[in-house]
Amino acid sequence: MSITTKKCFKCSKIKPLSAFYKHNEMTDGHLGKCKECTKKDVRLHRDNNIERVKKYDRDRGFRGTRGKIYSLNKLKPKGNCLFCGSSDNLEKHHPDYSYPRKIIVLCRSCHRTTHAIVSMSSEEISDIANF
């Protein structure tokens, strides 16, 4: 027997499961408060902590044209690989994670090579380069 309704613990209204966000860790697979109450809580939290939330938004990514936050990791890299010039299988490389917006566009092969070199010790690099 499948359950088709649920009681919101916030507003105490019985609503269909479609009125609740999915949540895999809940026993029935849906959040305990309805979408309407969740949205109100999120809006209230944002209004009460606007400076902290704005800082979080700035650090996390940027706002698109409709005000929606887009993570930098979800954007596809454009252009060509910095090293080989390829335009296939492009990925983003962060030389310094303390600057999340500063990225280098690399193809998958060059990206893997870059990480392999970065993880090597100076002795290993000297051996390969024949210094």
Backbone as XML, in Angstrom:
<?xml version="1.0"?>
<chain id="A" units="angstrom">
  <residue number="1" name="MET">
    <atom name="N" x="0.847" y="-1.181" z="0.000"/>
    <atom name="CA" x="0.000" y="0.000" z="0.000"/>
    <atom name="C" x="0.894" y="1.247" z="0.000"/>
  </residue>
  <residue number="2" name="SER">
    <atom name="N" x="0.667" y="2.136" z="-0.926"/>
    <atom name="CA" x="1.479" y="3.354" z="-0.987"/>
    <atom name="C" x="0.707" y="4.528" z="-0.391"/>
  </residue>
  <residue number="3" name="ILE">
    <atom name="N" x="1.450" y="5.360" z="0.285"/>
    <atom name="CA" x="0.865" y="6.542" z="0.924"/>
    <atom name="C" x="0.795" y="7.657" z="-0.116"/>
  </residue>
  <residue number="4" name="THR">
    <atom name="N" x="-0.350" y="8.329" z="-0.188"/>
    <atom name="CA" x="-0.517" y="9.398" z="-1.181"/>
    <atom name="C" x="-0.644" y="10.773" z="-0.547"/>
  </residue>
  <residue number="5" name="THR">
    <atom name="N" x="-0.824" y="10.823" z="0.785"/>
    <atom name="CA" x="-0.935" y="12.106" z="1.481"/>
    <atom name="C" x="0.003" y="12.116" z="2.683"/>
  </residue>
  <residue number="6" name="LYS">
    <atom name="N" x="0.229" y="13.323" z="3.187"/>
    <atom name="CA" x="1.116" y="13.473" z="4.332"/>
    <atom name="C" x="0.717" y="14.734" z="5.083"/>
  </residue>
  <residue number="7" name="LYS">
    <atom name="N" x="0.956" y="14.746" z="6.392"/>
    <atom name="CA" x="0.647" y="15.916" z="7.213"/>
    <atom name="C" x="1.925" y="16.735" z="7.401"/>
  </residue>
  <residue number="8" name="CYS">
    <atom name="N" x="1.836" y="18.008" z="7.089"/>
    <atom name="CA" x="2.955" y="18.924" z="7.270"/>
    <atom name="C" x="3.117" y="19.214" z="8.760"/>
  </residue>
  <residue number="9" name="PHE">
    <atom name="N" x="4.343" y="19.047" z="9.276"/>
    <atom name="CA" x="4.542" y="19.294" z="10.702"/>
    <atom name="C" x="4.535" y="20.779" z="11.025"/>
  </residue>
  <residue number="10" name="LYS">
    <atom name="N" x="4.657" y="21.629" z="10.028"/>
    <atom name="CA" x="4.703" y="23.081" z="10.261"/>
    <atom name="C" x="3.288" y="23.682" z="10.284"/>
  </residue>
  <residue number="11" name="CYS">
    <atom name="N" x="2.515" y="23.433" z="9.232"/>
    <atom name="CA" x="1.174" y="24.030" z="9.137"/>
    <atom name="C" x="0.059" y="23.057" z="9.551"/>
  </residue>
  <residue number="12" name="SER">
    <atom name="N" x="0.428" y="21.806" z="9.781"/>
    <atom name="CA" x="-0.496" y="20.746" z="10.215"/>
    <atom name="C" x="-1.583" y="20.408" z="9.196"/>
  </residue>
  <residue number="13" name="LYS">
    <atom name="N" x="-1.408" y="20.817" z="7.944"/>
    <atom name="CA" x="-2.385" y="20.489" z="6.900"/>
    <atom name="C" x="-2.012" y="19.165" z="6.249"/>
  </residue>
  <residue number="14" name="ILE">
    <atom name="N" x="-3.025" y="18.403" z="5.886"/>
    <atom name="CA" x="-2.811" y="17.157" z="5.162"/>
    <atom name="C" x="-2.826" y="17.483" z="3.673"/>
  </residue>
  <residue number="15" name="LYS">
    <atom name="N" x="-1.745" y="17.124" z="3.003"/>
    <atom name="CA" x="-1.575" y="17.472" z="1.589"/>
    <atom name="C" x="-1.084" y="16.248" z="0.821"/>
  </residue>
  <residue number="16" name="PRO">
    <atom name="N" x="-1.236" y="16.267" z="-0.516"/>
    <atom name="CA" x="-0.709" y="15.152" z="-1.315"/>
    <atom name="C" x="0.826" y="15.146" z="-1.272"/>
  </residue>
  <residue number="17" name="LEU">
    <atom name="N" x="1.418" y="13.994" z="-1.502"/>
    <atom name="CA" x="2.873" y="13.877" z="-1.472"/>
    <atom name="C" x="3.561" y="14.824" z="-2.461"/>
  </residue>
  <residue number="18" name="SER">
    <atom name="N" x="2.879" y="15.153" z="-3.533"/>
    <atom name="CA" x="3.465" y="16.065" z="-4.524"/>
    <atom name="C" x="3.670" y="17.470" z="-3.947"/>
  </residue>
  <residue number="19" name="ALA">
    <atom name="N" x="3.052" y="17.778" z="-2.813"/>
    <atom name="CA" x="3.202" y="19.085" z="-2.165"/>
    <atom name="C" x="4.413" y="19.115" z="-1.231"/>
  </residue>
  <residue number="20" name="PHE">
    <atom name="N" x="5.189" y="18.001" z="-1.195"/>
    <atom name="CA" x="6.369" y="17.899" z="-0.343"/>
    <atom name="C" x="7.594" y="17.639" z="-1.208"/>
  </residue>
  <residue number="21" name="TYR">
    <atom name="N" x="8.720" y="18.257" z="-0.848"/>
    <atom name="CA" x="9.962" y="18.004" z="-1.573"/>
    <atom name="C" x="10.441" y="16.589" z="-1.282"/>
  </residue>
  <residue number="22" name="LYS">
    <atom name="N" x="11.060" y="15.963" z="-2.271"/>
    <atom name="CA" x="11.620" y="14.633" z="-2.067"/>
    <atom name="C" x="12.838" y="14.742" z="-1.165"/>
  </residue>
  <residue number="23" name="HIS">
    <atom name="N" x="13.011" y="13.730" z="-0.319"/>
    <atom name="CA" x="14.136" y="13.697" z="0.611"/>
    <atom name="C" x="14.438" y="12.226" z="0.891"/>
  </residue>
  <residue number="24" name="ASN">
    <atom name="N" x="15.523" y="11.728" z="0.338"/>
    <atom name="CA" x="15.827" y="10.299" z="0.408"/>
    <atom name="C" x="16.020" y="9.763" z="1.821"/>
  </residue>
  <residue number="25" name="GLU">
    <atom name="N" x="16.385" y="10.604" z="2.762"/>
    <atom name="CA" x="16.654" y="10.123" z="4.107"/>
    <atom name="C" x="15.396" y="10.007" z="4.975"/>
  </residue>
  <residue number="26" name="MET">
    <atom name="N" x="14.275" y="10.482" z="4.489"/>
    <atom name="CA" x="13.019" y="10.351" z="5.232"/>
    <atom name="C" x="12.411" y="8.975" z="4.925"/>
  </residue>
  <residue number="27" name="THR">
    <atom name="N" x="11.674" y="8.419" z="5.872"/>
    <atom name="CA" x="11.135" y="7.067" z="5.696"/>
    <atom name="C" x="10.195" y="6.949" z="4.499"/>
  </residue>
  <residue number="28" name="ASP">
    <atom name="N" x="9.411" y="7.993" z="4.253"/>
    <atom name="CA" x="8.503" y="7.946" z="3.094"/>
    <atom name="C" x="9.110" y="8.602" z="1.860"/>
  </residue>
  <residue number="29" name="GLY">
    <atom name="N" x="10.337" y="9.090" z="1.966"/>
    <atom name="CA" x="11.022" y="9.674" z="0.816"/>
    <atom name="C" x="10.696" y="11.133" z="0.552"/>
  </residue>
  <residue number="30" name="HIS">
    <atom name="N" x="9.999" y="11.791" z="1.488"/>
    <atom name="CA" x="9.626" y="13.193" z="1.318"/>
    <atom name="C" x="9.905" y="13.974" z="2.597"/>
  </residue>
  <residue number="31" name="LEU">
    <atom name="N" x="10.210" y="15.253" z="2.443"/>
    <atom name="CA" x="10.486" y="16.124" z="3.577"/>
    <atom name="C" x="9.265" y="16.221" z="4.481"/>
  </residue>
  <residue number="32" name="GLY">
    <atom name="N" x="9.464" y="16.537" z="5.750"/>
    <atom name="CA" x="8.364" y="16.580" z="6.709"/>
    <atom name="C" x="7.491" y="17.816" z="6.635"/>
  </residue>
  <residue number="33" name="LYS">
    <atom name="N" x="7.986" y="18.893" z="6.015"/>
    <atom name="CA" x="7.130" y="20.082" z="5.856"/>
    <atom name="C" x="6.872" y="20.317" z="4.375"/>
  </residue>
  <residue number="34" name="CYS">
    <atom name="N" x="5.738" y="20.881" z="4.093"/>
    <atom name="CA" x="5.308" y="21.054" z="2.706"/>
    <atom name="C" x="6.169" y="22.100" z="1.988"/>
  </residue>
  <residue number="35" name="LYS">
    <atom name="N" x="6.077" y="22.118" z="0.670"/>
    <atom name="CA" x="6.852" y="23.055" z="-0.144"/>
    <atom name="C" x="6.546" y="24.498" z="0.225"/>
  </residue>
  <residue number="36" name="GLU">
    <atom name="N" x="5.285" y="24.769" z="0.476"/>
    <atom name="CA" x="4.849" y="26.127" z="0.818"/>
    <atom name="C" x="5.525" y="26.605" z="2.107"/>
  </residue>
  <residue number="37" name="CYS">
    <atom name="N" x="5.509" y="25.761" z="3.143"/>
    <atom name="CA" x="6.141" y="26.125" z="4.422"/>
    <atom name="C" x="7.658" y="26.200" z="4.277"/>
  </residue>
  <residue number="38" name="THR">
    <atom name="N" x="8.235" y="25.314" z="3.488"/>
    <atom name="CA" x="9.683" y="25.332" z="3.263"/>
    <atom name="C" x="10.090" y="26.636" z="2.598"/>
  </residue>
  <residue number="39" name="LYS">
    <atom name="N" x="9.343" y="27.051" z="1.587"/>
    <atom name="CA" x="9.656" y="28.304" z="0.895"/>
    <atom name="C" x="9.541" y="29.498" z="1.831"/>
  </residue>
  <residue number="40" name="LYS">
    <atom name="N" x="8.516" y="29.492" z="2.692"/>
    <atom name="CA" x="8.360" y="30.580" z="3.664"/>
    <atom name="C" x="9.547" y="30.633" z="4.610"/>
  </residue>
  <residue number="41" name="ASP">
    <atom name="N" x="9.987" y="29.464" z="5.097"/>
    <atom name="CA" x="11.122" y="29.404" z="6.013"/>
    <atom name="C" x="12.412" y="29.887" z="5.351"/>
  </residue>
  <residue number="42" name="VAL">
    <atom name="N" x="12.618" y="29.491" z="4.110"/>
    <atom name="CA" x="13.817" y="29.912" z="3.377"/>
    <atom name="C" x="13.797" y="31.428" z="3.167"/>
  </residue>
  <residue number="43" name="ARG">
    <atom name="N" x="12.644" y="31.947" z="2.777"/>
    <atom name="CA" x="12.506" y="33.392" z="2.567"/>
    <atom name="C" x="12.749" y="34.161" z="3.865"/>
  </residue>
  <residue number="44" name="LEU">
    <atom name="N" x="12.179" y="33.677" z="4.970"/>
    <atom name="CA" x="12.347" y="34.308" z="6.275"/>
    <atom name="C" x="13.817" y="34.274" z="6.711"/>
  </residue>
  <residue number="45" name="HIS">
    <atom name="N" x="14.468" y="33.129" z="6.533"/>
    <atom name="CA" x="15.886" y="33.022" z="6.884"/>
    <atom name="C" x="16.718" y="34.002" z="6.058"/>
  </residue>
  <residue number="46" name="ARG">
    <atom name="N" x="16.423" y="34.079" z="4.765"/>
    <atom name="CA" x="17.168" y="34.993" z="3.891"/>
    <atom name="C" x="16.969" y="36.440" z="4.332"/>
  </residue>
  <residue number="47" name="ASP">
    <atom name="N" x="15.728" y="36.826" z="4.635"/>
    <atom name="CA" x="15.443" y="38.198" z="5.064"/>
    <atom name="C" x="16.120" y="38.537" z="6.388"/>
  </residue>
  <residue number="48" name="ASN">
    <atom name="N" x="16.175" y="37.573" z="7.301"/>
    <atom name="CA" x="16.770" y="37.812" z="8.617"/>
    <atom name="C" x="18.294" y="37.763" z="8.613"/>
  </residue>
  <residue number="49" name="ASN">
    <atom name="N" x="18.889" y="37.190" z="7.575"/>
    <atom name="CA" x="20.342" y="37.022" z="7.504"/>
    <atom name="C" x="20.878" y="37.492" z="6.162"/>
  </residue>
  <residue number="50" name="ILE">
    <atom name="N" x="20.341" y="38.586" z="5.650"/>
    <atom name="CA" x="20.611" y="38.988" z="4.268"/>
    <atom name="C" x="22.093" y="39.224" z="3.977"/>
  </residue>
  <residue number="51" name="GLU">
    <atom name="N" x="22.822" y="39.850" z="4.881"/>
    <atom name="CA" x="24.243" y="40.119" z="4.614"/>
    <atom name="C" x="25.044" y="38.823" z="4.549"/>
  </residue>
  <residue number="52" name="ARG">
    <atom name="N" x="24.772" y="37.928" z="5.482"/>
    <atom name="CA" x="25.476" y="36.646" z="5.487"/>
    <atom name="C" x="25.125" y="35.826" z="4.251"/>
  </residue>
  <residue number="53" name="VAL">
    <atom name="N" x="23.857" y="35.853" z="3.847"/>
    <atom name="CA" x="23.415" y="35.108" z="2.675"/>
    <atom name="C" x="24.022" y="35.697" z="1.403"/>
  </residue>
  <residue number="54" name="LYS">
    <atom name="N" x="24.092" y="37.022" z="1.304"/>
    <atom name="CA" x="24.701" y="37.662" z="0.129"/>
    <atom name="C" x="26.179" y="37.307" z="0.015"/>
  </residue>
  <residue number="55" name="LYS">
    <atom name="N" x="26.879" y="37.295" z="1.153"/>
    <atom name="CA" x="28.289" y="36.919" z="1.153"/>
    <atom name="C" x="28.441" y="35.469" z="0.696"/>
  </residue>
  <residue number="56" name="TYR">
    <atom name="N" x="27.574" y="34.599" z="1.202"/>
    <atom name="CA" x="27.591" y="33.189" z="0.809"/>
    <atom name="C" x="27.355" y="33.062" z="-0.699"/>
  </residue>
  <residue number="57" name="ASP">
    <atom name="N" x="26.381" y="33.803" z="-1.227"/>
    <atom name="CA" x="26.095" y="33.777" z="-2.659"/>
    <atom name="C" x="27.311" y="34.234" z="-3.465"/>
  </residue>
  <residue number="58" name="ARG">
    <atom name="N" x="27.953" y="35.327" z="-3.016"/>
    <atom name="CA" x="29.132" y="35.835" z="-3.731"/>
    <atom name="C" x="30.263" y="34.816" z="-3.719"/>
  </residue>
  <residue number="59" name="ASP">
    <atom name="N" x="30.496" y="34.193" z="-2.580"/>
    <atom name="CA" x="31.585" y="33.222" z="-2.463"/>
    <atom name="C" x="31.299" y="31.954" z="-3.255"/>
  </residue>
  <residue number="60" name="ARG">
    <atom name="N" x="30.044" y="31.608" z="-3.381"/>
    <atom name="CA" x="29.645" y="30.352" z="-4.005"/>
    <atom name="C" x="29.568" y="30.424" z="-5.520"/>
  </residue>
  <residue number="61" name="GLY">
    <atom name="N" x="29.187" y="31.543" z="-6.040"/>
    <atom name="CA" x="29.006" y="31.636" z="-7.474"/>
    <atom name="C" x="28.507" y="33.011" z="-7.840"/>
  </residue>
  <residue number="62" name="PHE">
    <atom name="N" x="27.621" y="33.061" z="-8.807"/>
    <atom name="CA" x="27.067" y="34.356" z="-9.203"/>
    <atom name="C" x="25.623" y="34.177" z="-9.605"/>
  </residue>
  <residue number="63" name="ARG">
    <atom name="N" x="24.939" y="35.292" z="-9.761"/>
    <atom name="CA" x="23.532" y="35.255" z="-10.131"/>
    <atom name="C" x="23.378" y="35.403" z="-11.638"/>
  </residue>
  <residue number="64" name="GLY">
    <atom name="N" x="22.515" y="34.594" z="-12.197"/>
    <atom name="CA" x="22.231" y="34.659" z="-13.619"/>
    <atom name="C" x="21.239" y="35.783" z="-13.910"/>
  </residue>
  <residue number="65" name="THR">
    <atom name="N" x="20.766" y="35.850" z="-15.137"/>
    <atom name="CA" x="19.899" y="36.950" z="-15.557"/>
    <atom name="C" x="18.545" y="36.938" z="-14.846"/>
  </residue>
  <residue number="66" name="ARG">
    <atom name="N" x="18.101" y="35.789" z="-14.391"/>
    <atom name="CA" x="16.813" y="35.715" z="-13.697"/>
    <atom name="C" x="16.975" y="35.714" z="-12.187"/>
  </residue>
  <residue number="67" name="GLY">
    <atom name="N" x="18.177" y="35.987" z="-11.691"/>
    <atom name="CA" x="18.401" y="36.034" z="-10.267"/>
    <atom name="C" x="18.703" y="34.680" z="-9.663"/>
  </residue>
  <residue number="68" name="LYS">
    <atom name="N" x="18.715" y="33.631" z="-10.490"/>
    <atom name="CA" x="18.998" y="32.302" z="-9.983"/>
    <atom name="C" x="20.505" y="32.146" z="-9.808"/>
  </residue>
  <residue number="69" name="ILE">
    <atom name="N" x="20.902" y="31.476" z="-8.750"/>
    <atom name="CA" x="22.322" y="31.291" z="-8.495"/>
    <atom name="C" x="22.818" y="30.104" z="-9.309"/>
  </residue>
  <residue number="70" name="TYR">
    <atom name="N" x="23.883" y="30.328" z="-10.052"/>
    <atom name="CA" x="24.508" y="29.270" z="-10.816"/>
    <atom name="C" x="25.880" y="28.986" z="-10.233"/>
  </residue>
  <residue number="71" name="SER">
    <atom name="N" x="26.134" y="27.757" z="-9.897"/>
    <atom name="CA" x="27.447" y="27.378" z="-9.393"/>
    <atom name="C" x="28.432" y="27.436" z="-10.550"/>
  </residue>
  <residue number="72" name="LEU">
    <atom name="N" x="29.635" y="27.881" z="-10.275"/>
    <atom name="CA" x="30.656" y="27.942" z="-11.313"/>
    <atom name="C" x="30.971" y="26.555" z="-11.850"/>
  </residue>
  <residue number="73" name="ASN">
    <atom name="N" x="30.804" y="25.533" z="-11.034"/>
    <atom name="CA" x="31.114" y="24.182" z="-11.476"/>
    <atom name="C" x="30.115" y="23.648" z="-12.491"/>
  </residue>
  <residue number="74" name="LYS">
    <atom name="N" x="28.917" y="24.218" z="-12.553"/>
    <atom name="CA" x="27.902" y="23.720" z="-13.475"/>
    <atom name="C" x="28.007" y="24.360" z="-14.855"/>
  </residue>
  <residue number="75" name="LEU">
    <atom name="N" x="28.784" y="25.421" z="-14.972"/>
    <atom name="CA" x="28.932" y="26.076" z="-16.261"/>
    <atom name="C" x="29.950" y="25.330" z="-17.109"/>
  </residue>
  <residue number="76" name="LYS">
    <atom name="N" x="29.627" y="25.123" z="-18.373"/>
    <atom name="CA" x="30.557" y="24.439" z="-19.258"/>
    <atom name="C" x="31.670" y="25.399" z="-19.662"/>
  </residue>
  <residue number="77" name="PRO">
    <atom name="N" x="32.904" y="24.902" z="-19.671"/>
    <atom name="CA" x="34.009" y="25.770" z="-20.079"/>
    <atom name="C" x="33.925" y="26.094" z="-21.567"/>
  </residue>
  <residue number="78" name="LYS">
    <atom name="N" x="34.327" y="27.296" z="-21.909"/>
    <atom name="CA" x="34.292" y="27.742" z="-23.305"/>
    <atom name="C" x="35.704" y="28.042" z="-23.771"/>
  </residue>
  <residue number="79" name="GLY">
    <atom name="N" x="35.927" y="27.936" z="-25.054"/>
    <atom name="CA" x="37.222" y="28.261" z="-25.631"/>
    <atom name="C" x="38.008" y="27.017" z="-25.966"/>
  </residue>
  <residue number="80" name="ASN">
    <atom name="N" x="39.326" y="27.114" z="-25.805"/>
    <atom name="CA" x="40.225" y="26.014" z="-26.129"/>
    <atom name="C" x="41.142" y="25.731" z="-24.944"/>
  </residue>
  <residue number="81" name="CYS">
    <atom name="N" x="41.733" y="24.554" z="-24.956"/>
    <atom name="CA" x="42.680" y="24.162" z="-23.925"/>
    <atom name="C" x="43.863" y="25.125" z="-23.934"/>
  </residue>
  <residue number="82" name="LEU">
    <atom name="N" x="44.249" y="25.587" z="-22.778"/>
    <atom name="CA" x="45.353" y="26.528" z="-22.647"/>
    <atom name="C" x="46.665" y="25.941" z="-23.147"/>
  </residue>
  <residue number="83" name="PHE">
    <atom name="N" x="46.859" y="24.634" z="-22.981"/>
    <atom name="CA" x="48.127" y="24.006" z="-23.338"/>
    <atom name="C" x="48.177" y="23.496" z="-24.773"/>
  </residue>
  <residue number="84" name="CYS">
    <atom name="N" x="47.189" y="22.695" z="-25.177"/>
    <atom name="CA" x="47.263" y="22.071" z="-26.503"/>
    <atom name="C" x="46.345" y="22.718" z="-27.542"/>
  </residue>
  <residue number="85" name="GLY">
    <atom name="N" x="45.419" y="23.574" z="-27.108"/>
    <atom name="CA" x="44.533" y="24.269" z="-28.049"/>
    <atom name="C" x="43.306" y="23.486" z="-28.462"/>
  </residue>
  <residue number="86" name="SER">
    <atom name="N" x="43.119" y="22.281" z="-27.932"/>
    <atom name="CA" x="41.973" y="21.450" z="-28.283"/>
    <atom name="C" x="40.676" y="22.088" z="-27.788"/>
  </residue>
  <residue number="87" name="SER">
    <atom name="N" x="39.585" y="21.819" z="-28.510"/>
    <atom name="CA" x="38.281" y="22.316" z="-28.072"/>
    <atom name="C" x="37.376" y="21.159" z="-27.646"/>
  </residue>
  <residue number="88" name="ASP">
    <atom name="N" x="37.931" y="19.949" z="-27.556"/>
    <atom name="CA" x="37.173" y="18.760" z="-27.171"/>
    <atom name="C" x="37.401" y="18.415" z="-25.705"/>
  </residue>
  <residue number="89" name="ASN">
    <atom name="N" x="36.365" y="17.891" z="-25.051"/>
    <atom name="CA" x="36.445" y="17.410" z="-23.665"/>
    <atom name="C" x="37.053" y="18.449" z="-22.724"/>
  </residue>
  <residue number="90" name="LEU">
    <atom name="N" x="36.539" y="19.661" z="-22.771"/>
    <atom name="CA" x="37.087" y="20.736" z="-21.941"/>
    <atom name="C" x="36.648" y="20.604" z="-20.487"/>
  </residue>
  <residue number="91" name="GLU">
    <atom name="N" x="37.570" y="20.936" z="-19.603"/>
    <atom name="CA" x="37.316" y="20.923" z="-18.168"/>
    <atom name="C" x="37.910" y="22.180" z="-17.569"/>
  </residue>
  <residue number="92" name="LYS">
    <atom name="N" x="37.501" y="22.473" z="-16.327"/>
    <atom name="CA" x="38.025" y="23.656" z="-15.634"/>
    <atom name="C" x="39.034" y="23.227" z="-14.586"/>
  </residue>
  <residue number="93" name="HIS">
    <atom name="N" x="40.134" y="23.957" z="-14.506"/>
    <atom name="CA" x="41.172" y="23.685" z="-13.515"/>
    <atom name="C" x="41.315" y="24.901" z="-12.618"/>
  </residue>
  <residue number="94" name="HIS">
    <atom name="N" x="41.340" y="24.663" z="-11.307"/>
    <atom name="CA" x="41.538" y="25.735" z="-10.335"/>
    <atom name="C" x="42.979" y="25.671" z="-9.839"/>
  </residue>
  <residue number="95" name="PRO">
    <atom name="N" x="43.843" y="26.554" z="-10.295"/>
    <atom name="CA" x="45.222" y="26.540" z="-9.807"/>
    <atom name="C" x="45.302" y="26.805" z="-8.311"/>
  </residue>
  <residue number="96" name="ASP">
    <atom name="N" x="44.381" y="27.608" z="-7.793"/>
    <atom name="CA" x="44.380" y="27.947" z="-6.369"/>
    <atom name="C" x="42.930" y="27.971" z="-5.905"/>
  </residue>
  <residue number="97" name="TYR">
    <atom name="N" x="42.554" y="27.028" z="-5.033"/>
    <atom name="CA" x="41.169" y="26.918" z="-4.592"/>
    <atom name="C" x="40.720" y="28.077" z="-3.704"/>
  </residue>
  <residue number="98" name="SER">
    <atom name="N" x="41.647" y="28.888" z="-3.237"/>
    <atom name="CA" x="41.230" y="30.048" z="-2.449"/>
    <atom name="C" x="40.672" y="31.153" z="-3.361"/>
  </residue>
  <residue number="99" name="TYR">
    <atom name="N" x="40.829" y="30.987" z="-4.675"/>
    <atom name="CA" x="40.246" y="31.905" z="-5.661"/>
    <atom name="C" x="39.346" y="31.087" z="-6.591"/>
  </residue>
  <residue number="100" name="PRO">
    <atom name="N" x="38.120" y="30.756" z="-6.157"/>
    <atom name="CA" x="37.277" y="29.838" z="-6.920"/>
    <atom name="C" x="36.852" y="30.345" z="-8.291"/>
  </residue>
  <residue number="101" name="ARG">
    <atom name="N" x="36.888" y="31.641" z="-8.516"/>
    <atom name="CA" x="36.486" y="32.168" z="-9.825"/>
    <atom name="C" x="37.619" y="32.180" z="-10.836"/>
  </residue>
  <residue number="102" name="LYS">
    <atom name="N" x="38.844" y="31.986" z="-10.376"/>
    <atom name="CA" x="39.992" y="31.980" z="-11.283"/>
    <atom name="C" x="40.221" y="30.555" z="-11.753"/>
  </residue>
  <residue number="103" name="ILE">
    <atom name="N" x="39.852" y="30.321" z="-12.998"/>
    <atom name="CA" x="39.970" y="28.974" z="-13.554"/>
    <atom name="C" x="40.742" y="29.008" z="-14.863"/>
  </residue>
  <residue number="104" name="ILE">
    <atom name="N" x="41.293" y="27.861" z="-15.205"/>
    <atom name="CA" x="41.992" y="27.679" z="-16.471"/>
    <atom name="C" x="41.226" y="26.607" z="-17.236"/>
  </residue>
  <residue number="105" name="VAL">
    <atom name="N" x="41.002" y="26.825" z="-18.519"/>
    <atom name="CA" x="40.315" y="25.837" z="-19.346"/>
    <atom name="C" x="41.368" y="24.888" z="-19.916"/>
  </residue>
  <residue number="106" name="LEU">
    <atom name="N" x="41.175" y="23.582" z="-19.649"/>
    <atom name="CA" x="42.085" y="22.550" z="-20.136"/>
    <atom name="C" x="41.272" y="21.400" z="-20.712"/>
  </residue>
  <residue number="107" name="CYS">
    <atom name="N" x="41.843" y="20.689" z="-21.680"/>
    <atom name="CA" x="41.195" y="19.465" z="-22.143"/>
    <atom name="C" x="41.417" y="18.401" z="-21.068"/>
  </residue>
  <residue number="108" name="ARG">
    <atom name="N" x="40.675" y="17.322" z="-21.138"/>
    <atom name="CA" x="40.751" y="16.288" z="-20.104"/>
    <atom name="C" x="42.170" y="15.742" z="-19.960"/>
  </residue>
  <residue number="109" name="SER">
    <atom name="N" x="42.842" y="15.505" z="-21.075"/>
    <atom name="CA" x="44.195" y="14.947" z="-21.037"/>
    <atom name="C" x="45.178" y="15.899" z="-20.353"/>
  </residue>
  <residue number="110" name="CYS">
    <atom name="N" x="45.158" y="17.166" z="-20.732"/>
    <atom name="CA" x="46.059" y="18.153" z="-20.126"/>
    <atom name="C" x="45.718" y="18.382" z="-18.654"/>
  </residue>
  <residue number="111" name="HIS">
    <atom name="N" x="44.439" y="18.304" z="-18.317"/>
    <atom name="CA" x="44.011" y="18.489" z="-16.932"/>
    <atom name="C" x="44.584" y="17.365" z="-16.054"/>
  </residue>
  <residue number="112" name="ARG">
    <atom name="N" x="44.493" y="16.133" z="-16.545"/>
    <atom name="CA" x="45.042" y="15.004" z="-15.791"/>
    <atom name="C" x="46.555" y="15.132" z="-15.646"/>
  </residue>
  <residue number="113" name="THR">
    <atom name="N" x="47.215" y="15.520" z="-16.724"/>
    <atom name="CA" x="48.667" y="15.697" z="-16.680"/>
    <atom name="C" x="49.046" y="16.776" z="-15.680"/>
  </residue>
  <residue number="114" name="THR">
    <atom name="N" x="48.300" y="17.879" z="-15.668"/>
    <atom name="CA" x="48.563" y="18.973" z="-14.730"/>
    <atom name="C" x="48.462" y="18.484" z="-13.295"/>
  </residue>
  <residue number="115" name="HIS">
    <atom name="N" x="47.422" y="17.727" z="-12.980"/>
    <atom name="CA" x="47.267" y="17.222" z="-11.617"/>
    <atom name="C" x="48.357" y="16.208" z="-11.269"/>
  </residue>
  <residue number="116" name="ALA">
    <atom name="N" x="48.774" y="15.409" z="-12.253"/>
    <atom name="CA" x="49.849" y="14.446" z="-12.003"/>
    <atom name="C" x="51.149" y="15.177" z="-11.673"/>
  </residue>
  <residue number="117" name="ILE">
    <atom name="N" x="51.436" y="16.246" z="-12.396"/>
    <atom name="CA" x="52.662" y="17.017" z="-12.157"/>
    <atom name="C" x="52.595" y="17.726" z="-10.809"/>
  </residue>
  <residue number="118" name="VAL">
    <atom name="N" x="51.458" y="18.314" z="-10.501"/>
    <atom name="CA" x="51.309" y="19.044" z="-9.240"/>
    <atom name="C" x="51.513" y="18.111" z="-8.048"/>
  </residue>
  <residue number="119" name="SER">
    <atom name="N" x="51.089" y="16.851" z="-8.182"/>
    <atom name="CA" x="51.210" y="15.918" z="-7.062"/>
    <atom name="C" x="52.613" y="15.308" z="-6.947"/>
  </residue>
  <residue number="120" name="MET">
    <atom name="N" x="53.490" y="15.547" z="-7.919"/>
    <atom name="CA" x="54.847" y="14.994" z="-7.885"/>
    <atom name="C" x="55.764" y="15.810" z="-6.980"/>
  </residue>
  <residue number="121" name="SER">
    <atom name="N" x="56.744" y="15.142" z="-6.465"/>
    <atom name="CA" x="57.765" y="15.842" z="-5.689"/>
    <atom name="C" x="58.770" y="16.475" z="-6.656"/>
  </residue>
  <residue number="122" name="SER">
    <atom name="N" x="59.576" y="17.397" z="-6.171"/>
    <atom name="CA" x="60.555" y="18.066" z="-7.037"/>
    <atom name="C" x="61.588" y="17.067" z="-7.567"/>
  </residue>
  <residue number="123" name="GLU">
    <atom name="N" x="61.894" y="16.009" z="-6.795"/>
    <atom name="CA" x="62.851" y="14.990" z="-7.270"/>
    <atom name="C" x="62.264" y="14.210" z="-8.446"/>
  </residue>
  <residue number="124" name="GLU">
    <atom name="N" x="60.977" y="13.871" z="-8.343"/>
    <atom name="CA" x="60.327" y="13.134" z="-9.439"/>
    <atom name="C" x="60.284" y="13.975" z="-10.712"/>
  </residue>
  <residue number="125" name="ILE">
    <atom name="N" x="59.994" y="15.260" z="-10.572"/>
    <atom name="CA" x="59.955" y="16.156" z="-11.728"/>
    <atom name="C" x="61.340" y="16.258" z="-12.340"/>
  </residue>
  <residue number="126" name="SER">
    <atom name="N" x="62.378" y="16.384" z="-11.534"/>
    <atom name="CA" x="63.756" y="16.464" z="-12.025"/>
    <atom name="C" x="64.134" y="15.204" z="-12.792"/>
  </residue>
  <residue number="127" name="ASP">
    <atom name="N" x="63.715" y="14.030" z="-12.281"/>
    <atom name="CA" x="64.024" y="12.770" z="-12.967"/>
    <atom name="C" x="63.385" y="12.705" z="-14.347"/>
  </residue>
  <residue number="128" name="ILE">
    <atom name="N" x="62.146" y="13.138" z="-14.440"/>
    <atom name="CA" x="61.418" y="13.103" z="-15.718"/>
    <atom name="C" x="61.992" y="14.112" z="-16.689"/>
  </residue>
  <residue number="129" name="ALA">
    <atom name="N" x="62.298" y="15.308" z="-16.191"/>
    <atom name="CA" x="62.776" y="16.397" z="-17.053"/>
    <atom name="C" x="64.261" y="16.272" z="-17.365"/>
  </residue>
  <residue number="130" name="ASN">
    <atom name="N" x="64.973" y="15.337" z="-16.718"/>
    <atom name="CA" x="66.401" y="15.147" z="-16.922"/>
    <atom name="C" x="67.221" y="16.383" z="-16.604"/>
  </residue>
  <residue number="131" name="PHE">
    <atom name="N" x="66.937" y="17.014" z="-15.467"/>
    <atom name="CA" x="67.696" y="18.190" z="-15.046"/>
    <atom name="C" x="68.992" y="17.768" z="-14.425"/>
  </residue>
</chain>
